[in-house]
Amino acid sequence: VGTVFPLVFSVQSGFARRERALGALAGLKASSITVYLMFKTWEKEGTGRWAQEAEKLIGRVLDDVEWYLRTAKRNENTGNAVYDSFAHLAEKMAEFAPAAGFGRPGDGGMSRMSQYLRTMMQNFEGVRAIRDSETPVGLRLFCFALIHAAPILLAPYWNHFCVGKEEVSEDIMGATIELSGKYGCQAGYFMGVSYTLIVLALYRVQVELEDPFDGNGADDIKWEIWRAQLDQLGNYGADGPKKRAENSRRAAALRGQ
């Protein structure tokens, strides 16, 4: 128990980090869709131009966020790109105010749109904090040393199962019974192999959960699912079913060629 507990604790910590990251990404996605719908429904001109421009800017924000989170090493340039995209989106909101019927960016509904932009940035900062922080180094080093040292330290204990018992006799209720034989090496091999497999499996899970953003592991964040709706914002609305059906027909026609 004493050797497995640190690994279990580390796995639980990694799983909690992954769940917090998923929550922050869900908030970022919801706020992004809300901002787009504000551009689409608040425009007084009815041209749809503002919604199209907003869709491109929001897509750029999400591209930069995904790029930053999936970069193997911390890179200041990838982080700066995210803030540049947020700045461009904020500038577009200020330009959109007259088209939405507001005199200044801080009037009425525009202040609510700014709040959603703040929520987008807040969720990004939350997931960035998870990305830039790691499981305590001391705990990871301890687990790494444990899985290498424990099998060696426990080898004498497993080996004693192969030691034979001397033949002895015991008088049980007046009858003499000869006790002889061995415990058997099978038990020692079984315990040694089982312990090693369990420890290695837990350590592997810990390593996979350490970085849930790279998309390489089975338990990592599924970026294609997260971006599924965000990449087709223009296909939602009153005419959404018609647009999606048309896109499906076009995709089927392209596959048939």
C-alpha positions in Angstrom: 0.0 0.0 0.0 2.8 2.4 0.9 4.4 2.0 -2.5 1.2 2.2 -4.6 -0.4 5.2 -2.8 1.9 7.9 -4.2 1.1 6.7 -7.7 -2.6 6.6 -7.1 -2.5 10.1 -5.6 -0.6 11.4 -8.6 -3.1 9.8 -11.0 -6.0 11.5 -9.1 -4.2 14.8 -9.3 -3.7 14.5 -13.0 -7.3 13.5 -13.6 -8.5 16.5 -11.6 -6.3 18.8 -13.7 -7.9 17.3 -16.9 -11.4 17.9 -15.6 -10.6 21.5 -14.7 -9.2 22.0 -18.2 -12.3 20.5 -19.8 -14.5 22.9 -17.8 -12.5 25.9 -18.8 -12.6 24.9 -22.5 -16.3 24.4 -22.3 -16.7 27.9 -20.9 -14.5 29.3 -23.6 -16.6 27.5 -26.3 -19.9 28.7 -24.8 -18.7 32.3 -24.6 -17.4 32.2 -28.2 -20.7 31.0 -29.6 -22.6 33.7 -27.6 -20.4 36.5 -28.9 -20.9 35.3 -32.5 -24.7 35.1 -32.0 -24.6 38.7 -30.7 -22.9 39.8 -33.8 -25.4 37.9 -35.9 -28.6 39.0 -34.2 -27.9 42.5 -33.1 -26.9 43.9 -36.5 -29.4 46.4 -37.7 -28.4 46.5 -41.3 -29.2 42.8 -41.9 -26.3 42.2 -44.3 -24.6 39.5 -42.2 -21.2 41.1 -42.8 -20.5 41.6 -39.1 -21.3 38.0 -38.3 -19.0 36.7 -41.0 -16.1 38.9 -39.8 -16.8 37.9 -36.2 -16.7 34.2 -37.2 -13.3 34.7 -38.7 -11.9 36.5 -35.7 -13.3 34.0 -33.3 -11.9 31.1 -35.4 -8.5 32.8 -35.2 -8.8 33.1 -31.4 -9.6 29.4 -31.1 -6.8 28.5 -33.5 -4.3 30.4 -31.5 -5.6 28.9 -28.2 -5.3 25.4 -29.5 -1.9 26.1 -30.9 -0.7 27.4 -27.6 -2.1 24.5 -25.6 -0.8 21.8 -27.9 2.7 23.2 -28.2 5.1 20.8 -26.5 7.2 23.5 -24.9 6.2 26.8 -23.4 6.6 29.5 -26.1 6.0 33.2 -25.4 5.2 33.8 -29.0 2.3 31.4 -29.0 0.9 33.1 -25.9 1.2 36.5 -27.4 -0.7 35.4 -30.5 -3.7 34.5 -28.4 -3.7 38.0 -26.8 -3.3 39.6 -30.2 -6.4 37.7 -31.4 -8.4 38.8 -28.4 -7.4 42.4 -29.1 -8.6 42.2 -32.7 -11.9 40.8 -31.5 -12.2 43.7 -29.0 -11.6 46.2 -31.7 -14.2 44.6 -33.9 -16.7 44.9 -31.0 -16.0 48.6 -30.8 -16.6 49.0 -34.5 -19.8 47.0 -34.3 -21.4 49.3 -31.7 -23.0 51.7 -34.3 -24.2 48.9 -36.4 -26.0 47.4 -33.4 -27.6 50.7 -32.6 -25.4 51.7 -29.7 -23.6 55.1 -29.6 -20.6 53.9 -27.6 -19.0 50.5 -27.0 -19.9 50.7 -23.3 -23.7 51.3 -23.9 -26.3 48.8 -23.1 -25.8 45.4 -24.7 -22.3 46.2 -25.8 -21.2 46.1 -22.2 -22.7 42.6 -22.0 -20.8 41.6 -25.1 -17.6 42.9 -23.4 -18.4 40.8 -20.4 -18.5 37.7 -22.6 -15.2 38.7 -24.1 -13.9 38.9 -20.5 -15.3 35.4 -19.8 -13.5 34.1 -22.9 -10.2 35.5 -21.6 -10.9 34.3 -18.1 -11.4 30.7 -19.3 -8.3 30.9 -21.4 -6.3 32.0 -18.4 -7.8 29.1 -16.4 -6.8 26.5 -18.9 -3.4 28.2 -19.4 -2.7 28.0 -15.7 -3.3 24.3 -15.9 -1.1 24.0 -19.0 1.8 25.9 -17.5 1.7 24.1 -14.2 2.6 20.4 -13.6 2.3 17.8 -11.0 4.8 18.5 -8.2 8.3 17.6 -9.4 9.1 16.0 -6.1 6.2 13.6 -6.3 7.0 12.7 -9.9 10.6 12.0 -9.0 9.6 9.9 -6.0 7.2 7.8 -8.2 9.9 7.4 -10.8 12.4 6.2 -8.2 9.8 4.0 -6.5 8.9 1.9 -9.6 12.7 1.2 -10.1 13.7 0.6 -6.5 10.7 -1.3 -5.1 11.0 -4.5 -7.2 14.7 -4.8 -6.1 13.9 -4.1 -2.5 11.0 -6.6 -2.5 12.9 -9.3 -4.4 14.1 -11.1 -1.2 10.5 -11.2 0.1 9.3 -12.8 -3.1 12.3 -15.1 -3.2 11.5 -16.6 0.2 8.5 -18.4 -1.4 10.9 -20.7 -3.1 12.5 -21.8 0.1 11.4 -25.3 1.0 10.2 -26.3 4.4 12.0 -29.0 6.3 10.2 -32.1 6.8 8.5 -32.1 10.2 6.0 -34.3 12.0 3.1 -33.2 14.1 1.0 -35.1 16.5 -2.6 -34.2 15.9 -5.1 -36.0 18.1 -2.8 -38.9 18.6 -2.0 -39.3 14.9 1.4 -38.4 13.5 1.3 -36.5 10.2 4.3 -35.8 8.1 4.5 -32.3 6.7 6.8 -31.7 3.8 7.2 -29.9 0.6 7.7 -26.4 -0.7 5.7 -23.2 -0.9 6.6 -23.1 -4.6 8.3 -20.5 -6.7 5.0 -20.0 -8.6 3.7 -17.8 -5.8 6.8 -15.7 -5.8 6.7 -15.2 -9.5 3.0 -14.4 -9.5 3.4 -11.7 -6.8 6.5 -10.1 -8.3 5.0 -9.9 -11.8 1.6 -8.7 -10.6 3.1 -6.0 -8.5 5.4 -4.8 -11.3 2.5 -4.7 -13.8 0.3 -2.7 -11.4 2.9 -0.2 -10.6 3.9 0.3 -14.3 0.3 0.6 -15.4 -0.3 3.4 -12.8 2.9 5.2 -13.8 1.9 5.0 -17.4 -1.5 6.5 -16.6 0.2 9.3 -14.6 2.4 10.1 -17.6 -0.6 10.2 -20.0 -2.6 12.5 -17.7 0.3 14.9 -17.2 -0.4 16.6 -20.5 -4.0 16.2 -21.6 -3.6 18.8 -24.4 -1.3 17.0 -26.9 -4.2 14.8 -28.2 -2.0 11.7 -28.5 -3.5 9.7 -25.6 -6.8 7.9 -25.3 -7.7 10.1 -22.3 -6.5 13.4 -23.8 -8.8 16.3 -24.9 -10.5 15.5 -28.2 -9.8 18.7 -30.1 -11.8 17.7 -33.2 -14.9 17.2 -31.0 -14.3 20.5 -29.2 -14.0 22.4 -32.5 -16.9 20.5 -34.3 -19.5 23.3 -33.8 -17.0 26.2 -33.6 -15.8 25.6 -37.1 -19.3 26.0 -38.6 -20.8 28.9 -36.7 -22.4 30.3 -39.9 -24.5 27.2 -40.2 -26.6 27.9 -37.1 -29.7 30.0 -36.9 -33.2 30.0 -38.4 -31.8 28.7 -41.7 -29.3 26.4 -40.0 -31.0 23.1 -41.0 -31.1 24.1 -44.6 -27.5 25.2 -44.7 -26.3 22.0 -43.0 -28.3 19.9 -45.4 -26.8 21.7 -48.3 -23.3 21.2 -46.9 -24.0 17.5 -46.4 -25.1 17.2 -50.1 -22.0 19.0 -51.2 -19.7 16.8 -49.1 -21.4 13.6 -50.4 -21.0 14.8 -54.0 -17.3 15.5 -53.5 -16.8 12.0 -52.0 -18.6 10.5 -55.0 -16.2 12.1 -57.5 
